[in-house]
């Protein structure tokens, strides 16, 4: 009961922050709108509220800007952030290390490599209305996850040093392969650069309706294992004594986290450090209990990426900066701080 109350309190606070940020983010850009008009336009699309709202006096152009350009991008950013932060919580819990996230351990690079293959060589493949980009991103993310995980296993335990080094090495290798492919696919250079830099400029309602159900389903399934993840965080031996099927739970959670990272990368490209920063900050605020940490980090991930994307598209308006650059500028110093703080354990 205490856990539920704490989760509800923090989640509600984060949701309120997210709603306010959505309104503010939708109001600023190349064409600035008042916060009031933006809130009215957004409210006109909410069932129950729209009955009391009249947008007849609103500029049709402003309505289109909000509803067809900014809101799709905002909601795609939120769900990409949710996916990356949720995956980060799972990776950090499984590996019992705050420096693990989809970007650091190479999962994002694997998903981006798969997306590149899908973009260039398998454009005609579709399954259940899912594009080849997403399909190959899933394959790349899962393959990289298990490769890094198995490389980092030493005598039944996960080596933090090997985990970080193998993640960096695989990211570099996959990046080099992508560059090699571009030599022979120069006409598709712009497409591949999008994945490597990370951005949401092509976000659409179609992408939102593709990624949102996937992320929601994966969140719901993985939430069931948060109690087990709490026990795994205490150590494999202790978790096994308490009845956790360690290998099975780890494999399930790794697959779920990889699918979430792949879903994010399939629409946004490589966006680093959201899965690193968000869980760590929330762990300081709400504590290490994954039953609280997981849902709050998910919402906070949406807040972090939406805020970063808003900065990316407005700071040099009308030019845009890929959001991956913004998150890296913030995330790299934070990662170095974590690395320096834990250097006694690593070295």
The 8 nearest C-alpha neighbors of each residue, nearest first, counted from 0:
[[1, 3, 2, 4, 5, 6, 7, 290],
 [0, 2, 4, 3, 5, 6, 7, 291],
 [3, 1, 5, 0, 4, 6, 291, 290],
 [4, 2, 0, 6, 1, 5, 7, 291],
 [5, 3, 7, 1, 6, 2, 8, 0],
 [4, 6, 8, 2, 7, 3, 1, 9],
 [7, 5, 3, 291, 4, 9, 8, 10],
 [6, 8, 4, 10, 5, 9, 11, 3],
 [9, 7, 5, 11, 6, 10, 4, 12],
 [8, 10, 12, 6, 11, 7, 13, 5],
 [11, 9, 13, 7, 12, 295, 8, 6],
 [10, 12, 14, 8, 13, 9, 7, 15],
 [11, 13, 9, 15, 10, 14, 8, 16],
 [12, 14, 16, 10, 15, 11, 17, 9],
 [15, 13, 17, 11, 16, 12, 10, 18],
 [14, 16, 18, 12, 17, 13, 11, 19],
 [17, 15, 13, 19, 14, 18, 20, 12],
 [16, 18, 14, 20, 15, 19, 302, 13],
 [19, 17, 21, 15, 20, 16, 14, 22],
 [18, 20, 16, 22, 21, 17, 15, 23],
 [19, 21, 17, 23, 18, 22, 24, 16],
 [22, 20, 18, 24, 19, 23, 25, 17],
 [23, 21, 25, 19, 20, 24, 38, 26],
 [22, 24, 20, 26, 25, 21, 34, 19],
 [25, 23, 21, 26, 22, 27, 20, 309],
 [26, 24, 22, 23, 69, 27, 21, 65],
 [25, 27, 32, 23, 24, 37, 34, 31],
 [28, 26, 31, 24, 25, 32, 23, 30],
 [27, 29, 30, 31, 313, 26, 316, 312],
 [28, 30, 317, 31, 316, 27, 313, 312],
 [31, 29, 28, 32, 27, 26, 64, 61],
 [30, 32, 27, 28, 26, 29, 33, 25],
 [33, 31, 26, 27, 34, 30, 37, 36],
 [32, 34, 35, 36, 26, 37, 31, 27],
 [33, 35, 37, 36, 26, 38, 23, 32],
 [34, 36, 38, 33, 37, 39, 32, 40],
 [37, 35, 39, 33, 38, 34, 40, 32],
 [36, 38, 34, 40, 39, 35, 26, 41],
 [37, 39, 41, 35, 36, 40, 42, 22],
 [40, 38, 42, 36, 37, 41, 43, 35],
 [39, 41, 37, 43, 42, 38, 36, 62],
 [42, 40, 38, 43, 39, 44, 37, 45],
 [41, 43, 39, 45, 44, 40, 49, 38],
 [42, 44, 49, 40, 41, 45, 52, 39],
 [45, 43, 42, 41, 49, 46, 40, 48],
 [44, 46, 42, 48, 49, 43, 47, 41],
 [47, 45, 48, 49, 44, 50, 43, 42],
 [46, 48, 49, 50, 45, 51, 44, 43],
 [47, 49, 50, 46, 45, 51, 42, 43],
 [48, 50, 43, 52, 51, 47, 45, 46],
 [49, 51, 48, 52, 47, 46, 43, 53],
 [50, 52, 49, 48, 53, 47, 43, 42],
 [53, 51, 49, 50, 43, 54, 39, 48],
 [52, 54, 55, 51, 43, 56, 49, 50],
 [53, 55, 57, 56, 52, 40, 43, 39],
 [56, 54, 57, 53, 58, 59, 52, 62],
 [57, 55, 54, 58, 53, 59, 36, 62],
 [58, 56, 54, 55, 59, 62, 61, 36],
 [57, 59, 61, 60, 62, 56, 55, 54],
 [60, 58, 62, 61, 57, 63, 55, 64],
 [59, 61, 63, 58, 62, 64, 57, 65],
 [62, 60, 64, 58, 63, 59, 65, 57],
 [61, 63, 59, 65, 60, 64, 66, 58],
 [62, 64, 60, 66, 67, 61, 65, 59],
 [65, 63, 61, 68, 62, 67, 66, 60],
 [66, 64, 69, 62, 63, 70, 68, 67],
 [67, 65, 63, 70, 64, 62, 68, 69],
 [66, 68, 63, 64, 65, 69, 71, 70],
 [69, 67, 64, 65, 70, 66, 71, 72],
 [68, 70, 65, 72, 71, 25, 73, 64],
 [69, 71, 73, 72, 66, 65, 68, 74],
 [72, 70, 203, 204, 74, 73, 69, 68],
 [71, 73, 202, 75, 69, 70, 74, 76],
 [74, 72, 70, 76, 71, 75, 69, 77],
 [73, 75, 77, 76, 71, 72, 70, 78],
 [74, 76, 72, 207, 78, 77, 73, 79],
 [77, 75, 79, 73, 74, 305, 78, 72],
 [78, 76, 301, 74, 80, 75, 79, 305],
 [77, 79, 81, 80, 75, 76, 82, 301],
 [78, 80, 263, 76, 82, 81, 77, 75],
 [81, 79, 301, 300, 77, 304, 83, 78],
 [80, 82, 297, 300, 78, 301, 84, 79],
 [81, 83, 259, 79, 85, 80, 84, 78],
 [82, 84, 274, 86, 80, 85, 81, 260],
 [85, 83, 274, 87, 300, 81, 86, 297],
 [86, 84, 297, 88, 82, 87, 83, 81],
 [85, 87, 256, 83, 89, 84, 88, 82],
 [86, 88, 274, 100, 84, 90, 85, 89],
 [89, 87, 85, 91, 86, 90, 278, 92],
 [88, 90, 92, 86, 87, 91, 93, 256],
 [91, 89, 87, 93, 92, 88, 99, 94],
 [92, 90, 96, 99, 88, 95, 94, 97],
 [93, 91, 95, 89, 90, 94, 232, 88],
 [92, 94, 90, 95, 91, 89, 249, 232],
 [93, 95, 91, 96, 92, 90, 157, 99],
 [96, 94, 92, 91, 93, 232, 97, 90],
 [95, 97, 91, 94, 98, 99, 92, 159],
 [98, 96, 91, 99, 279, 95, 275, 337],
 [99, 97, 96, 275, 100, 334, 337, 91],
 [100, 98, 91, 97, 90, 96, 103, 104],
 [99, 101, 87, 274, 275, 103, 102, 90],
 [102, 100, 106, 107, 104, 103, 105, 87],
 [103, 101, 107, 271, 105, 100, 104, 106],
 [104, 102, 100, 105, 101, 166, 99, 167],
 [103, 105, 166, 102, 101, 106, 163, 100],
 [104, 106, 166, 170, 108, 102, 107, 103],
 [105, 107, 101, 109, 140, 108, 143, 144],
 [108, 106, 110, 102, 101, 109, 105, 269],
 [107, 109, 111, 105, 106, 170, 110, 112],
 [110, 108, 139, 140, 106, 112, 107, 111],
 [109, 111, 136, 140, 139, 107, 113, 261],
 [110, 112, 114, 108, 113, 109, 107, 194],
 [113, 111, 115, 109, 114, 110, 108, 173],
 [112, 114, 136, 135, 139, 110, 116, 115],
 [113, 115, 132, 136, 111, 117, 112, 135],
 [114, 116, 118, 112, 117, 113, 111, 119],
 [117, 115, 113, 119, 114, 118, 120, 112],
 [116, 118, 132, 121, 114, 131, 115, 135],
 [119, 117, 115, 116, 132, 122, 114, 120],
 [118, 120, 116, 117, 115, 121, 122, 187],
 [119, 121, 116, 117, 122, 118, 115, 123],
 [122, 120, 117, 123, 124, 131, 119, 118],
 [121, 123, 124, 118, 131, 117, 120, 119],
 [122, 124, 121, 125, 131, 130, 120, 117],
 [123, 125, 131, 122, 121, 130, 126, 117],
 [126, 124, 130, 131, 129, 128, 123, 127],
 [125, 127, 129, 128, 130, 124, 131, 134],
 [126, 128, 129, 125, 130, 134, 209, 124],
 [127, 129, 126, 125, 130, 209, 131, 124],
 [130, 128, 126, 127, 125, 133, 131, 134],
 [131, 129, 125, 132, 133, 128, 134, 124],
 [130, 132, 134, 117, 124, 133, 125, 122],
 [133, 131, 114, 117, 130, 135, 134, 118],
 [132, 134, 136, 265, 131, 130, 135, 137],
 [135, 133, 131, 137, 136, 132, 130, 138],
 [134, 136, 113, 138, 137, 114, 132, 133],
 [135, 137, 110, 113, 114, 133, 139, 261],
 [138, 136, 261, 140, 134, 135, 139, 258],
 [137, 139, 135, 141, 136, 140, 142, 134],
 [138, 140, 110, 109, 113, 136, 142, 137],
 [141, 139, 110, 109, 106, 137, 143, 257],
 [140, 142, 144, 138, 257, 143, 139, 137],
 [141, 143, 139, 144, 140, 145, 138, 146],
 [144, 142, 146, 140, 109, 141, 145, 106],
 [145, 143, 141, 147, 142, 146, 106, 148],
 [146, 144, 148, 147, 142, 143, 149, 141],
 [145, 147, 143, 149, 148, 144, 150, 142],
 [148, 146, 150, 144, 145, 149, 165, 143],
 [147, 149, 145, 151, 146, 150, 144, 152],
 [150, 148, 152, 146, 151, 147, 145, 157],
 [149, 151, 147, 148, 152, 146, 161, 165],
 [152, 150, 162, 161, 158, 148, 157, 149],
 [153, 151, 157, 149, 156, 150, 155, 158],
 [152, 154, 156, 155, 157, 158, 151, 150],
 [155, 153, 156, 152, 157, 158, 151, 149],
 [154, 156, 153, 152, 157, 235, 158, 151],
 [157, 155, 153, 152, 154, 158, 151, 235],
 [156, 158, 152, 151, 153, 159, 94, 155],
 [157, 159, 151, 161, 160, 162, 152, 153],
 [160, 158, 162, 161, 163, 157, 151, 96],
 [161, 159, 162, 163, 158, 164, 345, 151],
 [160, 162, 151, 164, 158, 163, 159, 165],
 [161, 163, 151, 159, 165, 160, 164, 158],
 [164, 162, 166, 160, 161, 165, 104, 167],
 [163, 165, 161, 167, 166, 162, 168, 160],
 [164, 166, 168, 162, 167, 163, 161, 169],
 [167, 165, 104, 105, 163, 169, 164, 168],
 [166, 168, 170, 164, 165, 169, 163, 171],
 [169, 167, 165, 171, 170, 166, 164, 172],
 [170, 168, 172, 166, 171, 167, 165, 173],
 [171, 169, 105, 167, 173, 108, 168, 172],
 [170, 172, 174, 168, 169, 173, 175, 167],
 [173, 171, 169, 175, 174, 170, 168, 176],
 [172, 174, 176, 170, 175, 171, 169, 177],
 [175, 173, 171, 177, 172, 176, 170, 178],
 [174, 176, 178, 172, 177, 173, 171, 179],
 [177, 175, 179, 173, 178, 174, 180, 172],
 [176, 178, 174, 180, 175, 179, 173, 181],
 [179, 177, 175, 181, 176, 180, 174, 182],
 [178, 180, 176, 181, 182, 177, 175, 183],
 [179, 181, 177, 182, 178, 183, 176, 184],
 [182, 180, 184, 178, 183, 185, 179, 188],
 [181, 183, 179, 180, 184, 185, 178, 188],
 [182, 184, 181, 180, 185, 179, 186, 187],
 [185, 183, 181, 186, 187, 182, 180, 188],
 [184, 186, 188, 187, 181, 182, 183, 180],
 [185, 187, 184, 188, 189, 181, 183, 190],
 [188, 186, 185, 190, 189, 184, 191, 119],
 [187, 189, 185, 191, 190, 186, 192, 181],
 [190, 188, 192, 191, 187, 193, 186, 185],
 [191, 189, 193, 187, 188, 192, 194, 118],
 [190, 192, 193, 194, 188, 189, 115, 195],
 [193, 191, 195, 189, 194, 190, 196, 188],
 [194, 192, 191, 190, 196, 195, 197, 189],
 [268, 195, 193, 197, 191, 192, 196, 269],
 [194, 196, 192, 193, 269, 197, 268, 191],
 [197, 195, 193, 194, 323, 192, 269, 321],
 [198, 196, 268, 269, 323, 270, 194, 267],
 [197, 199, 321, 267, 322, 200, 268, 323],
 [198, 200, 202, 201, 267, 72, 76, 197],
 [199, 201, 202, 198, 72, 321, 319, 267],
 [202, 200, 199, 203, 72, 198, 266, 267],
 [203, 201, 72, 199, 200, 71, 206, 75],
 [204, 202, 71, 206, 205, 72, 201, 207],
 [203, 205, 207, 71, 206, 208, 202, 67],
 [206, 204, 208, 203, 207, 209, 202, 71],
 [207, 205, 209, 203, 204, 208, 210, 202],
 [206, 208, 204, 75, 209, 210, 205, 211],
 [207, 209, 205, 206, 211, 210, 204, 212],
 [210, 208, 206, 207, 211, 205, 212, 213],
 [209, 211, 213, 207, 208, 212, 206, 214],
 [210, 212, 214, 213, 208, 207, 209, 215],
 [213, 211, 215, 214, 210, 216, 209, 208],
 [214, 212, 210, 216, 211, 215, 217, 209],
 [213, 215, 217, 211, 212, 216, 218, 259],
 [216, 214, 212, 218, 217, 213, 211, 219],
 [215, 217, 219, 213, 218, 214, 212, 220],
 [218, 216, 214, 220, 219, 215, 221, 255],
 [219, 217, 215, 221, 216, 220, 222, 214],
 [218, 220, 216, 222, 217, 221, 215, 223],
 [219, 221, 217, 222, 218, 223, 216, 224],
 [220, 222, 218, 223, 224, 219, 217, 252],
 [223, 221, 219, 224, 225, 220, 218, 293],
 [222, 224, 221, 220, 225, 219, 226, 227],
 [225, 223, 227, 222, 221, 226, 228, 248],
 [224, 226, 228, 227, 222, 290, 289, 223],
 [227, 225, 229, 228, 224, 290, 230, 289],
 [228, 226, 230, 224, 229, 225, 231, 243],
 [227, 229, 225, 231, 230, 226, 232, 224],
 [230, 228, 226, 232, 227, 231, 289, 225],
 [229, 231, 238, 227, 233, 232, 228, 226],
 [232, 230, 228, 238, 233, 234, 229, 235],
 [231, 233, 229, 230, 234, 92, 95, 228],
 [232, 234, 231, 230, 237, 238, 229, 235],
 [235, 233, 231, 232, 237, 236, 238, 230],
 [234, 236, 238, 237, 231, 239, 245, 233],
 [237, 235, 239, 238, 234, 240, 233, 231],
 [236, 238, 240, 234, 239, 235, 233, 241],
 [239, 237, 230, 235, 241, 231, 240, 236],
 [240, 238, 243, 236, 242, 241, 237, 235],
 [239, 241, 237, 238, 242, 236, 243, 235],
 [242, 240, 238, 239, 243, 237, 230, 236],
 [241, 243, 239, 240, 244, 238, 245, 237],
 [242, 244, 239, 245, 238, 241, 227, 240],
 [245, 243, 247, 246, 248, 242, 239, 238],
 [244, 246, 248, 243, 247, 249, 239, 235],
 [247, 245, 249, 248, 244, 250, 251, 243],
 [246, 248, 250, 249, 245, 244, 251, 252],
 [249, 247, 251, 245, 250, 246, 252, 244],
 [248, 250, 246, 252, 251, 247, 253, 245],
 [249, 251, 253, 247, 248, 252, 246, 254],
 [252, 250, 248, 254, 249, 253, 247, 255],
 [251, 253, 255, 249, 254, 250, 256, 248],
 [254, 252, 250, 256, 255, 251, 249, 257],
 [253, 255, 257, 251, 252, 256, 258, 250],
 [254, 256, 252, 258, 257, 253, 217, 251],
 [257, 255, 86, 259, 253, 258, 254, 252],
 [258, 256, 260, 254, 259, 255, 141, 140],
 [257, 259, 261, 255, 260, 256, 137, 262],
 [258, 260, 262, 82, 256, 261, 257, 214],
 [261, 259, 257, 263, 258, 262, 83, 82],
 [260, 262, 258, 137, 264, 136, 110, 263],
 [263, 261, 259, 265, 260, 264, 258, 210],
 [262, 264, 79, 260, 261, 265, 266, 267],
 [263, 265, 268, 267, 261, 266, 262, 269],
 [264, 266, 133, 262, 263, 261, 267, 136],
 [267, 265, 264, 263, 268, 206, 262, 202],
 [266, 268, 264, 198, 199, 197, 265, 263],
 [194, 269, 267, 197, 264, 195, 111, 265],
 [268, 270, 197, 195, 194, 264, 107, 196],
 [271, 269, 323, 197, 268, 326, 272, 322],
 [270, 272, 102, 273, 327, 323, 326, 269],
 [271, 273, 275, 330, 274, 276, 326, 102],
 [274, 272, 275, 276, 271, 277, 84, 83],
 [273, 275, 84, 87, 83, 100, 272, 277],
 [276, 274, 272, 100, 273, 277, 87, 278],
 [275, 277, 279, 273, 278, 274, 272, 280],
 [276, 278, 280, 279, 275, 273, 274, 300],
 [279, 277, 281, 296, 280, 88, 282, 276],
 [278, 280, 282, 276, 277, 281, 283, 97],
 [281, 279, 283, 277, 282, 278, 276, 284],
 [282, 280, 284, 278, 283, 279, 285, 296],
 [281, 283, 286, 279, 287, 280, 284, 285],
 [282, 284, 281, 280, 286, 285, 279, 287],
 [285, 283, 281, 282, 286, 280, 279, 292],
 [286, 284, 282, 281, 283, 292, 291, 287],
 [285, 287, 282, 283, 288, 284, 292, 281],
 [286, 288, 282, 289, 292, 285, 283, 291],
 [289, 287, 290, 291, 286, 292, 229, 285],
 [290, 288, 292, 291, 293, 225, 229, 287],
 [289, 291, 288, 225, 292, 293, 226, 294],
 [292, 290, 6, 289, 293, 288, 294, 295],
 [291, 293, 289, 295, 296, 290, 288, 294],
 [292, 294, 289, 296, 295, 291, 290, 297],
 [295, 293, 297, 296, 292, 291, 298, 10],
 [294, 296, 298, 297, 292, 10, 293, 299],
 [297, 295, 299, 293, 278, 298, 294, 292],
 [296, 298, 81, 294, 300, 85, 295, 299],
 [299, 297, 301, 295, 300, 296, 81, 294],
 [298, 300, 302, 296, 301, 297, 295, 303],
 [301, 299, 80, 81, 84, 303, 297, 298],
 [300, 302, 77, 80, 81, 298, 299, 304],
 [301, 303, 299, 305, 300, 304, 17, 306],
 [304, 302, 300, 306, 301, 305, 299, 307],
 [303, 305, 307, 80, 306, 301, 302, 308],
 [306, 304, 308, 302, 307, 76, 303, 77],
 [305, 307, 309, 303, 304, 308, 302, 310],
 [308, 306, 304, 310, 305, 309, 311, 303],
 [309, 307, 311, 305, 322, 310, 306, 304],
 [308, 310, 306, 311, 312, 307, 24, 305],
 [309, 311, 307, 308, 313, 314, 312, 306],
 [312, 310, 320, 308, 322, 309, 313, 319],
 [311, 313, 319, 309, 310, 320, 308, 314],
 [314, 312, 316, 310, 315, 28, 311, 309],
 [313, 315, 310, 316, 311, 312, 319, 320],
 [316, 314, 318, 313, 317, 319, 312, 320],
 [317, 315, 318, 313, 314, 29, 319, 312],
 [316, 318, 29, 315, 319, 313, 312, 28],
 [319, 317, 316, 315, 320, 312, 313, 314],
 [320, 318, 312, 311, 315, 316, 321, 317],
 [319, 321, 311, 322, 312, 318, 324, 315],
 [322, 320, 198, 323, 324, 197, 196, 311],
 [321, 323, 325, 308, 324, 198, 311, 320],
 [324, 322, 270, 197, 326, 321, 325, 196],
 [323, 325, 327, 322, 326, 321, 328, 196],
 [324, 326, 322, 328, 327, 323, 307, 329],
 [327, 325, 329, 323, 328, 324, 330, 271],
 [326, 328, 330, 324, 329, 325, 331, 271],
 [329, 327, 325, 326, 330, 331, 324, 332],
 [330, 328, 326, 327, 331, 332, 325, 333],
 [329, 331, 327, 333, 272, 326, 332, 328],
 [330, 332, 334, 333, 327, 328, 329, 335],
 [333, 331, 335, 334, 330, 336, 329, 328],
 [332, 334, 336, 330, 331, 335, 337, 329],
 [333, 335, 331, 337, 336, 332, 330, 338],
 [336, 334, 338, 332, 337, 333, 339, 331],
 [335, 337, 333, 339, 334, 338, 340, 332],
 [338, 336, 340, 334, 335, 339, 341, 333],
 [337, 339, 335, 341, 336, 340, 342, 334],
 [338, 340, 342, 336, 341, 337, 335, 343],
 [341, 339, 337, 338, 342, 336, 343, 335],
 [340, 342, 338, 339, 343, 344, 337, 345],
 [343, 341, 345, 339, 344, 346, 340, 338],
 [344, 342, 346, 341, 345, 340, 339, 338],
 [345, 343, 342, 341, 346, 340, 159, 160],
 [346, 344, 342, 343, 160, 341, 159, 338],
 [345, 343, 342, 344, 160, 341, 339, 338]]
